Amino acid sequence: MKQVTIRNIAEILEAAILSNPDNLDVEIKWVCSTDLISNVLYYCLPNSLLITGLIHPQVVRAAEVAGIEGIVFVQNNKPDTDTIELAKKQSIPLLITPFCMFTASGKLFQAGLTGCPKK
């Protein structure tokens, strides 16, 4: 598997970086695309990236518990200030892409990333 960092992902997804630009060189091994917090907690593994349309602070809290290294918000959905501040506090980079979840996932698959394997 090719090494892909959050910085690479931002370029691939034409994403704006909302928080923690100093944490973009973390290697991502897996991608989880979901809008269900329960899936984040159950399926995601450490060193994962979350692609979601959810923009509330609970997404950042779930990402922290699951060991997720970064969050991509799809379709230019921008989280509120509370979500951004929580991500800064937890050192989790937040990105916004104009692509829908399906396209964003496909672009990252083409870049060599796969979904989280079953636990």
C-alpha positions in Angstrom: 0.0 0.0 0.0 1.3 3.4 -1.0 1.9 5.9 1.9 -0.7 8.6 1.9 -0.7 11.5 4.3 -3.4 14.0 5.3 -1.5 16.5 3.2 -1.8 14.2 0.1 -5.5 13.7 0.8 -6.1 17.5 1.0 -4.6 17.8 -2.5 -6.5 14.8 -3.9 -9.8 16.0 -2.6 -9.1 19.7 -3.4 -9.9 20.3 0.3 -9.7 23.4 2.4 -7.9 22.9 5.7 -9.9 24.2 8.7 -7.7 23.2 11.6 -4.4 21.8 12.7 -2.3 22.5 9.5 0.8 21.3 11.4 -0.6 17.8 11.6 -0.9 17.1 7.9 2.0 14.7 7.5 0.4 11.9 9.5 0.2 8.7 7.5 -3.4 7.4 6.9 -3.9 3.6 6.5 -7.7 3.3 6.3 -10.7 5.4 5.3 -14.2 5.2 6.9 -17.0 6.9 5.0 -20.2 7.2 7.1 -22.8 9.5 8.6 -23.5 7.3 11.6 -21.5 7.9 14.8 -22.0 4.3 15.8 -20.2 3.1 12.6 -17.3 5.4 13.5 -17.0 3.8 16.9 -17.4 0.3 15.7 -15.6 0.1 12.4 -12.9 2.7 12.4 -9.3 1.8 13.4 -6.4 4.0 14.6 -4.6 5.8 11.7 -7.9 6.2 9.9 -9.5 9.1 8.1 -13.2 9.8 8.4 -15.3 11.1 5.5 -18.6 12.4 6.6 -21.4 14.9 6.1 -21.9 15.3 9.9 -20.6 18.6 11.2 -21.5 18.6 14.9 -18.9 18.3 17.8 -19.9 14.7 18.4 -18.0 13.7 15.2 -14.8 15.0 16.7 -15.4 13.3 20.0 -16.1 10.0 18.2 -13.0 10.4 16.1 -10.9 11.0 19.2 -12.2 7.8 20.8 -11.7 5.8 17.6 -8.1 7.0 17.0 -9.0 8.8 13.8 -6.3 11.1 12.5 -8.4 13.4 10.4 -11.9 14.3 9.3 -13.1 15.3 5.8 -16.4 17.1 5.5 -18.1 16.5 2.1 -20.1 18.8 -0.2 -18.5 21.9 1.3 -20.3 21.3 4.6 -18.6 23.6 7.1 -18.8 22.7 10.8 -19.6 25.3 13.4 -17.0 27.1 15.6 -17.5 24.7 18.5 -16.6 21.7 16.3 -13.5 23.5 14.9 -12.3 24.5 18.3 -12.7 21.0 19.7 -10.8 19.6 16.7 -8.0 22.1 17.4 -7.9 21.1 21.0 -7.7 17.4 20.1 -5.2 18.1 17.3 -7.4 16.5 14.7 -7.2 18.1 11.2 -10.5 19.1 9.6 -10.8 19.4 5.9 -13.7 20.4 3.6 -14.0 19.0 0.1 -16.5 20.0 -2.6 -17.0 16.4 -3.6 -19.8 14.1 -2.4 -19.0 11.2 -0.1 -19.0 8.7 -3.0 -16.6 10.7 -5.2 -14.3 11.5 -2.3 -14.1 7.8 -1.3 -13.5 6.8 -4.9 -10.7 9.3 -5.3 -9.0 8.0 -2.2 -9.4 4.4 -3.3 -7.7 5.3 -6.5 -4.9 6.8 -4.5 -4.3 3.4 -2.8 -6.4 3.7 0.4 -9.0 1.1 1.4 -11.8 0.9 3.9 -11.2 -0.2 7.5 -11.1 -4.0 7.7 -13.5 -5.8 10.0 -12.4 -5.9 13.6 
